[in-house]
Amino acid sequence: MNQINVAAPAALANMGQPIPRTESSAKVTGKIIYAADSAEGAPLQAYFLTSAIARGKVLSINTAPAEALDGVVKVYTHLNAPYRIPTPYTQKGGYVSDTNMPLTGPDIFNDGQIIAMVIAETYEIALDASHRIVTRYAAIVPAATMDSPGVDVIHPESLDEKEKRVGDFTAAFAAAPVKIEGSYSTPAQHQNAIELYSTTASWSGGDLTIYEPSQFVVELANGAAAMTGIDPSAVHIINPYVGGAFGGKGFMTQRTALIAGASRDLARPVRNVVTRSQGFTLATYRAETKHHVRLAADKDGHLLAYAHESWEMQSRHDDYPLAGFGVTTAMYGKPAISTRVNFVKADRQTSGFMRAPVEMPYMYALESAMDELAVALDMDPIELRRINDIRESPVDGARFTSRSLMQCYDAAAASFGWNKRDPKPQSMRDGDWLIGYGCATAGYPTHMAPAIARVTLRADGSTHVEIAGQDSGQGTYTALGQIAARQLNLQPQQVTVIMGDSKLPAGPASSNSMSTASLGSAIKLATDKIRAHFGPNMPAEHERRAAFKRLGVAEITELGEFLPFGKQPEVLAKLRKGQVPFSSQARGDESKGGKPLMFAFGAEFVEVRIHRLTREIRVPRMTGAFAAGRIVNPRTARSQYMGAMIWGMASALLEATVVDEKRGRFVNDSIGEYLIAVNADIPEIEVIMVPEEDFEVNPLGVKGIGELGIVGTAAAVANAVFHATGKRVRDLPIVMDKLLT
């Protein structure tokens, strides 16, 4: 059966009903209002002029020709920039995703830095005016790539706790009978969500209202307050829907304060919509990584040694560490372990979240190396993973709350037809096409964050759920409504979910696949309080009005405050300030006050077809089986898995942001040249949801799924390419050129 046509898979054990998304009709008919659609008076339009060099200094900037154009209200440069107060980097207690504050001086630190902001009555006038500004630069040759002269390679001591070491790796590796080592790399990539980045700001007295697509409205409200010098209670963020984000809208950028400052200065609403090309430099992105992996095993396949050293591209002014060893070292066996992470400091903007930011590059390296080890052992790669399947951490002995990895492999392998695979490379053909099968593990830690939800149940059954969360397109409104309905014995259509507003009870960032687990757990706690008003059972629909009458009320409102494992109540105050960190997998043995490992797992299988002469690569089908606790809605879950697998395939074969090594500028900064997967690239996708129950992770038994599906896909593609051709390509993306050489 072609699973891509099964939009609503049947609910299995421990799954909710596959109802359609509540906002689906409104979205496809254009009724949804996004941030840049907000009817905020007649806002002035702002356009950013960005630097034509990646490093150097603005010697002079002549704005007079632009200011002379009819309709131009003001042009800001570093000589007259709006008032702003610097705030630290988000990982150091502040709010911004990049501390390179534009228009504070003439120095240029990276490609596409804002050097002027034109404010005009219309976008067209602002754009025209920007072309009339005359800028003179003193350019310096940038150090822009991993291998550029002038980069600084450092090993931050602050990352020591993220590095893992067990036993004597050197001795174990030297003595092992079977060993492999390889170097792998992943390129720069950009999110390119359908909805462009935008900000609309307006002031009423001392109150500031902002319409902006954000994955964390509470953080944005507090950040805007900090940078404009007002109380957070005077800031109102309105953001009911986000048209895709994938990490790029995770935290406040410097753009917000610029637009808010201009609006206050001019006493008019001001709107800016970042162009597609500017989105490559005025937001975060997935930075390049390099990895050197060494694996060793005995002749039966038991892992004896695992070493992994990585290099991560970083900006000069901020550190955004991935250091994904907490994931890779929790995957297999009980080997001696040695890991190390290095930062490559270069003349680039700060990187940040991009779907599975830590897991995708690190697991690509590990899963590729595991396939190479299976070849060296002359062993089926599934069996290698089965032999090394574990129930507790190789690092500190912390146990998994649940681990259904091999159940996923068994389900996916059976459906994919793995038993038809001839293990010898280049052995499977269809005419001029070489056929390859590859597989890899998907693993993603169960992240959670504190959350506060307010739920109101009325006598007629209508229910409001209020929380300052976000829907980035993944169906959060629907899932949260289903959770409340199930708890209160209602139909989902009786529940109205209200989000995307900073004035609501505080919710965390929509990131790290933790929205349903965090927001949903807060909703459950609130509904538990409501249920307590009625005794042991919720009244049936025909009994509800009488039950409310006995209580002497027309409605009941309760607040649910969710704290993840190990968190103390004071983090709720941090949440309200937009500064609370999320909680993820184990930090240590439970006997020493740590917590168990909490992961979702999957197994991904890919078939590739490669033309024997041209080396054209096609992916006719993919199968993924995933186990992630309770599935609230199989329909939306399937879409999340499918989208992630497609993105993973694109990461393997298509997506890469190319950097001009001499000029330090992104070359393919448009959707026309930045390649993304389209429907024709993926004829068949099968998603299998393996039932799993795990109520240790949170009150709902829910694990994150949105990013899980991307984690193993690129490695599965690379492994299939090797099986088809006998050539191992370790540097993504895999393109025809690399197979021809």
N, C-alpha and C positions, 0 to 999 in steps of 0.2 A: 504493500500500500504506500502511495506517495504521501508522506505525512505532512508535506507542505500545504496540502489541501484540507487538512483536518484542523480547522480554526478553533474548535472547541472540544478538546479531548475529554473523554469521559473521566469523571472524578473517581479516583481509586481510594484505597484506604488512606485516612489521614489527609484528605484533600477537601477543599470547599467546592462550591459549584462554579462551573465555567460561564458565569453570566457575562454579557457584553459590558464594555466600559461605559460608565454613566455619561461621559462627555463625548462619546464617539461621534454621534450624529451632529452635535454642535461643531465639532472640529472639522468634519468633512464638508459641512455646509458653510463654513466661514463665520460662524457666530461667536467663536471664542475671541476674546479680547486679550491680546498680548501687550507687553509693556510699551512697545513703541506705538501701539494703537490707542493709547489712553487719550481720552478727550480732556486734556488739561489746558483749557483756554485755547489760545493761539500761540503756541510756544515759538520762541526764536529757535533757529536751527544753528547748531554748532558743527563745525567741520575741523578735524585735526589735520594739520600739516605735519608730516613726519620726516625724519632725517633721511637724507640721501647717502649718508655714510654710516658705518657701523662703529667707528671710533674716531674721536677727534674733538674739534671745538667749532662752535659757530663764531666766526670772526665778525660778521655783521649780518643784520637782517632788516631789510627795507620793506616796511609794511604800508608805506604811503600809497602805492598804486592800488593795493587792495582796499584801503580805507576810502579811497576816492570813488569807489564803485557804489552806485545807488543801491540802497537796501542793506549795505553793510553797517552794522551797529557798532561793533568794536572788534579789534584784533588784539589778542593777548600773546605776549612772548615772555621770555624770562625777565624782561625789563619792566613788565607791568602785570604780572600774573595775579590771579585772584588769591585772596588770603586763604591759607590752609595751614593746619598744624600737623607736622609729621607724626606718624604712628609707627611703632615697630612692626617687624615682619610677623605674620600670623603665627608662626611657630615659636616666636619669642615673646608672646604675650600681647601682641598688637593685633591689627586687623587687616593689613594689606597683604596681597599676594606677591607684591614686588615693591621693594623699598626705593627703587630708582625713581625719585619724585620729579616729574617733568616740570619744565618752566621754572626751575629754581636756579639755573645758571647756564652758561654757554656750553658746558662739557657734554659730549655725546658718548654714551657707554655701550650702546647696542643698536643694531639695525632697527629702523622704524620708530625711534624714540620721538615723542611729541616735541616739536620745536615751536609750534604756534597753534592758536585756536581762534578760528574765525567765527564770529557770531553775526548772523544775518537774518533777514526776514524770511528767506526761503533757503532750502537746501541747495538749490541750483546756484543762487547768488553766492552762498558761502563757498561752494566748490569752485566757482569761477574766480572768486577773490583769492582763494588759496594759490591758484596758479600764477597770480600776479605778484606774489611775494618773492623778493629777490634775496637769496641767501648765499653768503660766502663762507666756505668751510676751510679749516686747516685739518686735513685728514691724516690719520695715523693708520698704518697697516694693522688690521685687527688679528687677534689670535682667536679664530672662530670655530675650529674643528678639534677633534680629539688629538690629532697629530700636528697641529699648527705650532710653529715656533712661538714661544712666548706664553703658552699656557702654563699654569701652575698645577702640578699634581701633588695633592696633599692627602694625608691620612688623618682625619679628625679624631682626636681622642674621645670626643663626645659620642662617637658611634661605637665605642668599645662594647657596650652592653648589647648592641644589636648583632655583633659578630659572635659566632659560636665556635667553641673549641672543645673537643672531647678526645681524650686519649692521645696517643702518639701517632699522628698521621704519617709522618715521614717514615717511621719504621714499618707501619702497617702497609703503606703503599709499596715500599721497596720489597717486602716479603711476599706480596700477593702474586699468585700465579697468572692472573688475568687482569690487565689494566688498560685503560684508554685515557687520553687527554685531548682536549680540543679547545679552540678559541672561537667564541661566538659573538655576534654583535646585533644590536637592534638600532634602527635609524630614528632620527627626529620625526615626529608625527604631530598632526594638528587635528583638533576635534571637529571643526567644520559643521557644527549643528545647523539645522535649517534656519532657526531664528538667530539673526545677527545679534551681537552685543549692542546694548543700547542703554541710555540713561535719560530720563526726563525728570527735572527737578523744578520745584516751585516753592515759594515762601509765602506764608501768610502771617504777618507779624514776625514773631520769632520761631514759628513752627515751620518745619521742612517736610515736604512730601516728595517721595521719590518713587518713580515707576522704573523698575529695572529687573531684567531676568536674573534671578539669583537662586543658588542652591542652598542659601542660608540667610533668610531674611532677618533673623535676630542679630546675626553677626554684622550684616550690612547696616542695620539701623544703628548699632553701637559704634561701628566704624565711621559712619557718616557724622555721627555726633562728635566723636573724638576729633575728626579732622576739620570740622566747622566750628568747634568750640562751643557747642550747645549741649544741653542736657539730653540724654537718650530718650526721655519721655516726650521731647518735642519733635522727634523724628518718626515719620510714618512711612514704612515701606509697603507698597502694594504690588503684588506679584502673583496673581491667582494661577497662572499657567506659564510654564517654561517650554519653549519650543525646541527642546533638546539642549543638553548641557555637557554631559560626559566628563565633568571635572573642570571645564573651562570657565564655568560660572560659579565655582565653588566658594570663592572668597572675594572680598572687596578689592577692586583695582584702583589705581590712582585716577582713573577717568572720572569716577563718581564725584570725588571731591572737587575736581576741576569744574564739572558742570554745575554742581551745587554752589560753588563759589561764584561762578559767572552769573547764575540766577539771582543770587543775593546782591551782587554788585549792580546788576542792571534792573532789579526789581521787576523782572519778567520771568515767566516760565521759560526754561531752555531745554532743548532736546538734542541729543546726539545719537546717531546710529552709525556704528563703526562699519566701514566697508568690509567686504569679504577679504580683500587683500590686507587691510590693516589688522584684521583679526589674527593674522599670523604673528604679529609683533606686539599688539596691545593687549594680549592675554597670555596666560600660561600655555604650556604645550607639553608633549611627552619628549623628553630629551634623550639623546643617544646614550646607549650603554654598551660596554664591552665586558666579556666574561671569559675567564680561563678556568676550565673545569677538569678535574682529575678524579676518575673513579677506578676502584679496584674491587675485585671479587674473588672468592674461591671458585673452583671448577664447577661447583653446583649452583653458582649464581648468588650466593650470600654476599652482600656488600661488606667489604672490610675497611674501605677508606673512601672518604669524600672530601675533596678540597675545592673551594670556589673563591676565586678572587675577581672582584668587579671594579669597573671604572665608570663613573657617572658624570655626565656633562653638567656643569653648574655655572651660574652667572658669577660675576666678580663680587656682587654686593649681597647675595643671599645664598644660603645653603638649603637645598631641598633634598634631603636624603631619602633614598628608596631602601637600600640595605635590606633586601628581601630574604635574608637567611632564616628569619623566623618561620617562613613558609617552606623553603626548600629543605631545611634540615629536619622538618617534621614529616617528610614524605615516606622514607623507606629505611628499613633495616636498623642495625645497630653498629654503624661504622665508626672508625676514628674520624674525627671531623676537624677541619681547619678552614676558616673563612676570613676574608679581609675585604674591605671596601675602600676605594680611593675616589676622591673628588678631582675632577679636571676643571679647573677654574678658567673660564674663557670670556671673551667679549660677546656675550649673548644675554638675552633677557632671562629672567628667572623662570624656570620650568615649574610644573605643578601637576595636579591630578589629571590623569587621562585614563579612561576606563581600565580597571585593574592595574593601576600605575606601578605597583610594586611587583605583583605576581606575574604579569604578562612577560616582561623581559627576563626575570630570573627563572621562572619555570620553563621558558623557551630553552634556555641554556641547559637546565638540568634534564628536561625530557628529551632533548636531542642527544645529550650524552648518554642517557639510559638506553636509547636505541642503539647507539654505537657500541655500548657494552654488550647488549644482547647479540649483536652481530659477532663481536669478538668471542663470545661464549658459544656461538652457534645455537642460540636458544630463542624460543618464541618470546617476543618482547612482553606479551601479556604474562607469561609464566615467570619472567624475571621479576615483574612487579608483584606477582602473587607470592613468590618465595620471600620477598622483602616486605610484604604487608605487615603492618604493626598495629598495636593497640595502645602504645604509649610512646612518649617523646624519646628519641635517641639522645637528646641533650640532657634532660633533667628528670625523665621518668614520669612526667605528668601524663595522665591518661586522657584518651579521647572520650568525650561524652558519647559520641557515636562515630562510626567510620564504616561507610557502606561502599568503599571504593571497589572492591572486587565484585560486589553485586552489580555495580554499574558496568564494569568490564564484561561480565558475563552476559548481561542483557544486551549491551551494544554489540558485542562480538557476534552473538547469535543472530541478531536482526541484520547486521551488516553483511554477514556471510564471510567472516574472517577465516573460517575453515577451508575456504576455497583458495586461499592465498598460497602460492608457491613461494617459500621464503627466499629463494635465490634471486638476487637482484637481476634485472633485465630479463626475467624468465616469462613474464606475462605480456602478451601482445594481442592487439586487435588490428590487423592490417598494418598500417604505418604508425600506429599509436602504441607507445609503450605504456603499460598499465602498472600503477604502483598503489599499494595499500600501506597506510601508516596509522599509528595510534599514539595517543599520549594521555597523560593524566591531567585533569582539571582539579585544582584544589583552591579553595578560598576561605579565609578565616571568617568566622561569624562575628562581625563588628556590631556593637551596640553603643548607644549614647543615652544619657538622661533625656527625658521628655515629659512634658506636662500637657494633659488633655482635659478639656471641659466637655462634659456630655450632659445634655438636657433631654429628658424623656417627658413627653406630654401625655395626657390622658387619652388623646385620640390616637396615640401610637407614633405620631410624628416626632422625630428625634434630630437634634442638632449635635454634631461633633465639631468642636472648635480647637484648632491647634496651629501654631505658626510653623507648619511644615511646608513642603513644596511638592508639586507634581511636575517632574521634568519630562513627562511623556510616558512614564512607565505604568500608569494606571493606579497611582496611589489613592486617588479619590475613591475608586471602586473597591480596592482591597480594604481600606479603612472602613468604608460603609458596610462591607460584608462582615468584618470583625464585630462591629457594634451590633448589627442586626442579629448575628448568631448569639451573641451574649444576652440580648434583650428579648429574644423570641419574636423577632420582627421580620418583615420582608425587606430586602435591601432597598427597595424604592421608597421605604418609609424613612430612610436615614439621609440627611443632608450633611455633607462634610464641607467644612469651611476652612480653607488654608490660604497660604500665600499672603499673610497680613501680619506685620510685626507687632500689632497691638493685641494679638491673640495669645493664649498661653504658650510659653516658649517651647519650640521644637528644635531639634538639632539640624545639622547639615544633611541635605539629601546627597549623601556620598557613601562610599565604601559599602554599598548594598545593604544599608542598615535601616532604611526608612520604615519598612513594614514591621521589622522586629522592634524598633524603638518606639515609633509612634503608636503602633498597634498594641504594644504592651502597656503604654500609658492609658490607652482607651479601655483595655480590659480591666485595669485597676479601677478606673472611674465607673465602668458598668458593674463591676463587682459590688461597689458601694450602693449603686442604684438597686441591684438585685436584693441586697440586704434589707431594704425597706419592706420587701414583700414576703419575707420568710424564706423557707427552703426552696420555693419554686416561683419562677416568674408567672404572673397570671396569663392565661390564654387571652386571645384577642377579645373574645366576647365577655371576659371577666375584668378587663383592664379598667374600664371607667368606674366600675363598682369598687375596685381595689383603691383607686385614687380617691374616691369619695370617702372611703373608710379612713384613709390617711389625712383627709381634710386639705388636700392640696390639688392644684391643677397641673403642676409639673414638678419634676425633681431634677435638680442640677447637682452634679458631683464632679470633683476634680481628681484626676489620677496622676500621681507623680511616680514615674518609673526610674529606678536606679539600677544600672547593670551590676553584675557580680562584682563585689569588692568596692563599689563606690559609696562614698559617704554623703549624707544629705546636703552638706555644704556645696556640693557640685551643682546643685540646682540654682544657687545664686550665681555661679559662674555661667551656667547655661543662659540665664536671663541677660547676662552681659555679653553673650556671644563668644565666650572664650573656653568653653568646656571641651576637653579632648574626648575622643571616642575611646571605647574599650574593645580590645580584640582578643586574640588567642592567648595561650598560657604565658605567664610570666615566671613560672617556677613550680616546683613540686608542691602539691597541696599540703603535704605535711609541714611545709615551711611557710605556709600562708599564701601560697600561690593559688592558681585555679586550673581546672582541667583545660585541655585543648578543645577548642570548639571550631569545627571546620565543616564546610559542605564539600562534597566530592563529585567528580564526574569522570567519565571516560569518553574520549572523542576519537572517531574513526573517519578517515578521509580516503577517497579514491581520487587519484590524479591520472590524467592521460597526457602524455608528452609526445609530440610528433618527433619521430626518429631523425628527421632531417633538419627541420626548422627550430626544434626545441620549444615550440609553442606549448604552453601549459594550460590545461583545462582541469576544472574540478567538477565532475559530473554529479557527485553526491557526497554528503556528509551525514554521519550518525552520531548523536550525542546522547548519553544516558547520564542522568544527574540525580543525586540524592541530597535533598536540602531541607530535611525536617518537614513540617506541615506546609502544604501548598495552599494558600488562601484561595487562589483562583487559577485553575489549570490553564484557562484560555490566555490570560495575561502573562502567566509564567512561561508558557510555551513561546509567546512572542518575545519575551526577554531572552530566553535561551537561544532562540533562533537568530535574533538580531546580534547577540554576542558572538555566536559562531560565525556569522557572516563577516563581522568585523575582524574576528581572528583570522579568517581566510584572507581578507584584504590586507591585514598586517603582514601576512606571509608573502603575498604575491604582488601587492599593488602599492600600499601606502608608504610613502617616504617623503619628507620635506628635504629638498636638496639645498645645500649651503654652498654658495660661491666661496671657495677657500681663500681667494685673494681679497675679496671685498667684504666678506663676512655677512652677506645678505642672502635671504631666502630667495631662491630662483623661481620655484613653482608655486607662488602664493596666490593661487586661484583654483576654483573647483574645475576649471577647464584643464589645468595641468597637474593638480594634485589628484591622483587617481584614487577613486573609491569604488567599491563594489556596487554593481547594479543587478537588476533581476536576472539578466541573461548570464551573469557569471555563476549563478548558483541554481541549476535546474532542480535539484532535489535535496531537501533537508529533512531528516527524521529526528525528532526530539522524543526521548523516552524519559518519563519521570518515575524514578524508582521510589516506591513508598518507604518512608523512614519516619520514625517517631523519636523525638528527643526533646523532653520538656525541661532538661537542665539548662538549656541555653537561655531561655526566657519563658515567661508565663504562657506564651502562645505556642512554643515549640517551633518557631519560625527561624530559618536561616536565610542569609542573603543569597539572591540568585542572579541579579542583574549583571554582575561582572564575572560570575563563575564560568560562563560559557566561552569566554574569550581566552581563558588562561592556557588551555592546552592545544588550541586549534592550530596555531602557527607551527608548533613542533610536530603535530600530526601531519601537516602538509609537508614539512621539510623531510620527515621520515618517509613519507610516501614517495617524494621525489627521489630520494636515494634508492628506494626499492625499485622504482621504475627504471632508473638510469645507471645505478651503481656509482653515481657521483654525489658526494656529500657537500651540500652548500650550507655553510654555517652562518653566513652574513645575510640578514634580511634587508630588503625583500629579495625573494628568489625570482630572477628574471631570466629571459632567454640567454642573454649575454653570458651569464655565469655558468650556464649549462653547455655553451658552445666552446668555451675556452678549455 
